[in-house]
Amino acid sequence: MGERNTLLFGGYAQFPEGTAIRSLTQFFGVGFEVDPETWIIKDVSSTFFTTLSKRFLASIFVGRNISEGGLAEGIKEFQERYFCKGKMTIIAAIYEAEKSYCQRTVKMSPPGCENGTVKMSPPKMDFRLNIHRKWREFC
């Protein structure tokens, strides 16, 4: 954790207005520490309030290869295993981190990115435009 040769990619997403969590915090943040030689996710940090939730999220992503669709695979697993409120906001933050990875590393030409955009996103990711509507459906 925190090795000098690793990179950190992060993303944030805002919780919808009118939700209970919004009264505690407006944003959810996530960070992925990545080895730039192998593109393996070494560690994950998040703004979850509980240690259990932080460990749960890290267990899904640590060891995955960010350049070979590791975030998309992790999001799929997260969707299948996480049954708490705020799911779509957390996923949006993960996608922001993936965009950060692609934008920062486009000069390094990492696999999985083309012209600074994410290539390996799972299907049905229209939630970015409809996150508020889907959040309400999920609640």
Secondary structure, DSSP 8 states (H G I E B T S, - for coil): ---TT-EEEEEEEE--TT-GGGGT-SEEEEEEEE-TTT-BEEEEEE--SSHHHHHHHHHHHTT-BGGGTHHHHHHHHHHHH--STTHHHHHHHHHHHHHHHHHHHGGG--TTEETTEE----S--THHHHHHHHHHHH-
